């Protein structure tokens, strides 16, 4: 589990409050004016105490802001390591990914994604941890770390998902022990509120797409100028509340043909609302993106985020992550312009 520890007060940080305290005590007991009961003396005494109190408040505020900035820097660095930038090309696939934060000051979120080339094909994970902050970041670390190992080790996609389930459950148990170290008891099963949605994809060399979905939105398939869901199969429950079924089988979703694109996203994309409460029309934005076919993954990503910002007036209510894959196998590569390269393989916040 990732933790950010507050720094102990330094001698320099404690010197100023101590000095001010000494000034107040010295004035109160050493200044004859402070012993008088006249109106003028009381005004002077009140002014002294007001000045010292204001100084202390300003000092404490600055110290807290420094600690907050430090925490944001550490958390941002941790998340940038976890959500490392994806390469612009991966085993013949054109790749682009980015995040849009609901809070301009936020550096930690619960969205996760990764794509790796393995001997079994390109394997992709996208998920969304319930909640935000450091607790969500710890879950992101557990799930992504397990995926990066299992994607190469396991021949079957269901085995990868079971590895993610075990890693998530183990993380929750360890966090429970850390939160209640004095109980001396083994923590019970994770509570229902602690869950993560997970979408696993496997894209073989011949373009066949297999998927396992635990409560996550299905991606959209962009073929030419057509936009449709990859499949309409019912997903499994998210990881956490219920164990996986004893029998798991990856769902065959067809083929990703040369020139086709897959758009994976977290639910913050379709749940984003405008000032009138209308949901963001993601399929419409995708149709706009592929109107001038063919397009790169970077073009689709940029079009979606531009439309999303316009729809929410730059203030989305939830974090959004989008990952776009385009099959460039067996066909000439599109030239990536300067603007496309700005988001190529990006894992930073849009």
C-alpha positions in Angstrom: 0.0 0.0 0.0 1.2 3.5 -0.9 1.5 5.9 1.9 2.6 9.5 2.2 4.0 10.4 5.5 3.9 13.9 6.9 7.3 15.4 7.7 8.1 16.1 11.3 8.3 19.7 12.3 11.8 21.1 11.8 13.6 23.4 14.2 13.3 26.2 11.6 9.5 25.7 11.4 9.1 25.8 15.1 11.4 28.7 15.8 9.0 31.5 14.6 5.9 30.3 16.7 8.2 30.0 19.7 9.6 33.5 19.2 6.1 34.9 18.9 5.0 33.1 22.0 8.0 34.5 23.9 7.1 38.0 22.7 3.6 37.7 24.0 4.7 36.3 27.4 7.4 38.9 27.7 5.0 41.7 26.9 2.3 40.4 29.3 4.6 40.0 32.3 7.5 42.4 31.5 5.9 45.4 30.0 4.3 47.9 32.5 1.8 49.0 29.9 0.3 45.5 29.9 -0.4 45.8 33.7 -2.5 48.9 33.3 -6.3 48.9 33.1 -6.7 52.0 31.1 -8.5 52.1 27.7 -5.3 53.0 25.9 -3.3 50.1 27.5 -6.1 47.6 26.7 -6.1 48.8 23.0 -2.3 48.3 22.8 -2.5 44.9 24.4 -5.3 43.8 22.1 -3.3 45.0 19.1 -0.3 43.0 20.2 -2.3 39.8 20.7 -4.1 40.4 17.4 -0.8 40.8 15.5 0.7 37.8 17.1 -2.4 35.7 16.4 -2.5 36.8 12.8 1.1 36.0 12.3 0.6 32.5 13.7 -2.4 31.8 11.5 -0.4 32.9 8.4 2.5 30.8 9.4 0.4 27.7 10.0 -1.4 28.3 6.7 1.8 28.5 4.7 3.2 25.4 6.4 0.0 23.4 5.5 0.1 24.6 1.9 3.8 23.5 1.7 2.8 20.1 3.0 -0.1 19.9 0.6 2.0 20.8 -2.4 4.5 18.2 -1.3 1.8 15.5 -1.0 0.5 16.4 -4.4 4.0 16.1 -5.9 4.6 12.7 -4.3 1.2 11.4 -5.3 1.5 12.7 -8.8 5.0 11.1 -9.2 3.6 7.8 -7.8 0.7 7.9 -10.3 2.9 8.8 -13.2 5.0 5.7 -12.4 1.9 3.5 -12.1 0.2 4.9 -15.3 3.4 5.0 -17.3 3.2 6.4 -20.8 2.1 3.9 -23.4 4.2 3.5 -26.6 2.7 5.1 -29.7 3.0 1.7 -31.5 2.6 -1.7 -29.9 3.0 -4.9 -32.1 1.4 -3.2 -35.1 -1.2 -1.3 -33.2 -1.4 2.5 -33.0 -2.0 3.5 -29.4 -3.1 6.7 -27.6 -4.3 7.2 -24.1 -4.9 10.1 -21.7 -6.8 11.2 -18.6 -9.0 14.2 -17.8 -9.3 15.0 -14.1 -12.5 16.2 -12.5 -10.5 18.4 -10.1 -7.9 20.8 -11.5 -5.9 20.3 -8.3 -6.2 16.5 -8.3 -3.1 14.3 -8.9 -4.5 11.0 -7.7 -7.4 9.1 -9.2 -8.8 5.6 -9.5 -8.6 5.1 -13.2 -6.2 2.5 -14.5 -5.1 1.2 -17.9 -2.2 -0.7 -19.5 -1.4 -2.4 -22.8 1.5 -4.9 -23.3 2.6 -7.0 -26.2 3.0 -10.7 -25.2 3.4 -14.0 -27.0 -0.3 -14.5 -26.7 -1.1 -11.2 -28.4 -1.6 -7.6 -27.2 -3.3 -7.7 -23.8 -5.1 -4.6 -22.5 -6.6 -3.8 -19.1 -8.8 -0.8 -18.2 -10.4 -0.3 -14.9 -12.0 2.1 -12.4 -11.5 1.9 -8.7 -14.3 3.1 -6.5 -13.2 6.3 -4.9 -10.3 8.6 -5.2 -7.1 9.5 -3.3 -4.4 7.4 -1.9 -6.7 4.5 -1.0 -7.7 4.2 -4.7 -4.0 4.6 -5.8 -3.0 1.6 -3.7 -5.7 -0.5 -5.4 -4.5 0.8 -8.8 -0.9 -0.3 -7.9 -2.1 -3.8 -6.8 -4.2 -4.4 -10.0 -1.7 -3.0 -12.5 1.3 -4.7 -10.9 -0.5 -8.1 -11.0 -1.6 -7.5 -14.6 1.9 -6.6 -15.9 3.1 -10.0 -14.5 0.1 -12.2 -15.3 -0.2 -10.8 -18.9 3.1 -12.5 -19.8 2.9 -15.5 -17.5 -0.6 -16.8 -18.2 -1.6 -18.4 -21.5 -5.3 -18.0 -20.9 -7.1 -14.7 -20.3 -9.3 -16.1 -17.5 -6.2 -17.0 -15.6 -5.1 -13.4 -15.9 -8.4 -12.2 -14.4 -8.1 -14.6 -11.5 -4.6 -13.3 -10.7 -6.1 -9.7 -10.6 -8.8 -10.9 -8.3 -6.3 -12.5 -5.9 -4.1 -9.4 -6.0 -7.1 -7.1 -5.2 -8.3 -9.3 -2.4 -4.8 -9.5 -0.9 -4.4 -5.7 -1.1 -7.6 -5.2 0.8 -6.6 -7.6 3.5 -3.2 -5.9 3.9 -4.8 -2.5 4.0 -7.3 -3.7 6.7 -4.5 -5.0 8.8 -2.6 -1.7 8.4 -5.7 0.3 9.4 -6.4 -1.8 12.5 -3.0 -3.1 13.7 -4.1 -3.5 17.3 -7.1 -5.8 16.7 -4.9 -8.9 16.6 -7.5 -10.6 14.4 -7.5 -11.6 10.8 -9.7 -9.2 8.8 -12.9 -10.5 7.3 -13.8 -10.5 3.7 -13.7 -7.1 1.8 -16.7 -5.0 2.2 -19.0 -4.5 -0.8 -18.1 -0.9 -1.2 -14.5 -1.8 -2.0 -14.5 -2.8 -5.6 -12.9 -2.2 -9.0 -14.3 -2.6 -12.5 -12.0 -4.4 -14.9 -12.0 -4.9 -18.7 -9.5 -7.3 -20.1 -8.9 -7.6 -23.9 -6.6 -9.8 -25.9 -6.0 -8.9 -29.5 -4.3 -11.8 -31.4 -2.1 -11.4 -34.4 -4.9 -12.3 -36.7 -7.1 -9.5 -35.1 -9.3 -11.8 -33.1 -10.5 -10.0 -30.0 -11.3 -11.9 -26.7 -12.6 -10.1 -23.7 -13.5 -10.6 -20.0 -15.5 -7.8 -18.4 -16.1 -7.3 -14.7 -18.6 -4.4 -14.4 -16.8 -2.1 -16.9 -18.3 -0.3 -19.9 -17.8 -2.2 -23.2 -15.5 -0.4 -25.6 -16.7 1.0 -28.9 -15.6 -0.5 -32.3 -15.0 2.0 -35.0 -15.0 0.4 -38.4 -14.8 2.9 -41.3 -17.4 5.5 -40.3 -19.5 3.1 -38.3 -19.5 3.2 -34.5 -21.0 0.3 -32.4 -20.3 -1.4 -29.1 -17.7 -4.2 -29.3 -20.4 -6.6 -27.9 -23.6 -6.4 -25.9 -22.9 -9.3 -23.6 -23.7 -9.0 -20.0 -20.6 -8.3 -17.9 -19.6 -10.1 -14.7 -19.8 -8.2 -11.4 -16.9 -6.0 -10.4 -14.0 -7.4 -8.5 -14.5 -7.3 -4.8 -18.1 -7.8 -3.8 -18.5 -11.4 -5.2 -16.0 -14.1 -6.1 -15.5 -15.0 -9.8 -17.5 -17.9 -11.2 -15.8 -21.3 -11.0 -15.9 -21.6 -14.8 -14.6 -18.6 -16.7 -14.4 -18.3 -20.5 -13.2 -15.4 -22.5 -15.8 -13.9 -24.8 -15.0 -13.9 -28.5 -15.9 -10.5 -29.8 -15.0 -10.9 -33.5 -12.0 -9.3 -35.3 -10.2 -6.0 -35.2 -9.6 -5.6 -38.9 -6.8 -3.5 -40.4 -7.9 0.2 -40.0 -10.5 -0.5 -37.3 -10.2 1.2 -33.9 -11.2 0.2 -30.4 -12.0 3.0 -27.9 -11.8 2.0 -24.2 -13.0 4.4 -21.6 -14.1 4.7 -18.0 -17.7 5.5 -17.0 -16.8 9.2 -16.4 -16.9 9.7 -20.2 -20.6 8.6 -20.7 -21.7 10.0 -17.3 -20.4 13.5 -17.9 -23.2 16.1 -18.0 -23.6 19.6 -19.3 -25.3 22.5 -17.5 -28.7 21.1 -18.4 -28.0 17.7 -17.0 -27.6 15.9 -20.4 -25.2 13.1 -20.6 -22.2 13.3 -22.9 -23.0 11.7 -26.3 -19.8 9.6 -26.7 -21.0 7.7 -29.8 -21.8 11.0 -31.5 -18.3 12.3 -30.7 -16.7 9.1 -32.1 -18.8 9.4 -35.3 -17.5 13.0 -35.7 -13.9 11.7 -35.1 -14.1 9.1 -37.9 -16.1 11.3 -40.4 -12.9 11.9 -42.3 -11.8 8.3 -42.5 -9.1 7.0 -42.0 -7.9 8.6 -38.8 -5.2 7.8 -36.2 -5.7 6.8 -32.6 -4.3 10.2 -31.6 -6.9 12.0 -33.7 -9.8 10.1 -32.1 -8.4 10.8 -28.6 -8.1 14.5 -29.2 -11.6 14.8 -30.8 -13.2 13.0 -27.8 -11.5 15.1 -25.2 -12.2 18.4 -27.1 -15.9 17.5 -27.3 -16.0 16.4 -23.6 -14.5 19.7 -22.5 -17.0 21.6 -24.5 -19.9 19.5 -23.2 -18.9 20.0 -19.5 -17.6 23.6 -20.0 -14.2 22.3 -18.8 -15.6 21.0 -15.5 -16.3 17.2 -15.6 -17.8 15.7 -12.5 -15.7 12.6 -12.6 -12.3 11.5 -13.8 -12.1 10.3 -17.4 -9.6 7.9 -19.0 -9.7 7.0 -22.7 -7.5 4.5 -24.5 -7.6 4.1 -28.3 -6.2 1.2 -30.3 -6.0 1.2 -34.1 -5.0 -1.9 -36.1 -2.2 -0.9 -38.4 -1.2 -4.4 -39.3 -0.9 -5.2 -42.9 -1.6 -1.7 -44.2 0.5 1.5 -44.7 1.0 3.7 -41.6 -0.8 7.0 -41.4 1.5 10.0 -41.0 1.3 11.3 -37.5 1.2 15.1 -37.6 2.7 17.4 -34.9 -0.7 17.8 -33.3 -1.3 14.0 -33.2 2.1 13.5 -31.6 1.1 15.7 -28.7 -1.1 12.9 -27.3 0.7 9.9 -28.8 1.0 7.2 -26.2 0.2 9.7 -23.5 -0.5 8.7 -19.9 -0.6 12.2 -18.6 -3.7 14.2 -17.7 -5.3 15.9 -20.6 
